[in-house]
Amino acid sequence: MPPMNQKKKKDRIAPAEKKAALMEASKFILDLAKLVFAGIILGSIMDMGISKGGLLLVGGLIVCVFIFLGAYSYYYAIKKF
């Protein structure tokens, strides 16, 4: 019986699979940024009693965070793998 602290080879993820997963994650995060940006545009057009300045500020920050995370995961996937 093998020791418990050794990982089996079939449990490991191949570097190519990690790269593909990070690339897809970066695409997904950038798509979320696009959707939030579209929500900001629609929210500012519709008159729903929300302050436009606060909406633009919070939405802009969220879009910037998503763009940073998406770009970072894309860069990490290219650089690391």
N, C-alpha and C positions, 0 to 999 in steps of 0.2 A: 504494500500500500504506500503510495507516494506521500511525502510530507505535505501538510496542509498549507504551508506558506508559499509553495511553488504554484505558479499559474500554468494552466494548460495552454498549449499553443493555440488551440481552437478558440480560446476565450479572448485572445488579443485581436485588436483591430489593425488591419494593414494600413500603412501610411497613405496609400492611394485612396483608401476609403475615408480616412480622416480628412484628407484634402478635399475630396468630393463633398463630404458633409459640411465642412467649413465654407466651401464655395456656395452651396445651396443655402446655408444659414445666412450668409452675407446678402444673397439675393432676396431672401425673405425679409430681412431687416430693412433693406433699402425699399422694398415694396411697402412695408409698413410706414416708412417715412413719406412715401408718395401718398398713401391713403390719409395720413394725418394732415398733410398739406392740403389735400382736396377737402378734407373736413373743415379746415380753417377757412378756406375760400367759401364753402357753402355756409358755414356758420356766420361769417361776416356779411354775406348777402342777405340771409334770412333775418328778419327782425323778431328775435325771440327774447328780448329783454336782457341780453348778455352784453356786458361792456366789451366793445370791439378792441380796445387797447389791451385789456387783460387777456382776451382770447388770442390776440396776435402774439402777445408776449409769451404766454404759457405754451401755445402751439408751436411758436418758433423755437423755443427751447427744446421741446420734445422732438421736433424735426431734426434739429442740430444734433441731439444726442443719438437719435437713430442713425443719422448719416455717419457720425463718428464711429458708432459700433459696427455698422455694416462695412465701412471702409477698413476699420481695424481688423475685422475677421477676414476680409479679403486679402489684406496685406499679410496677415499672419499665415494664411493658407499658402500663399505664394512663397513667402520667405522661409517658412519652417519646413514645408514638404516639397 
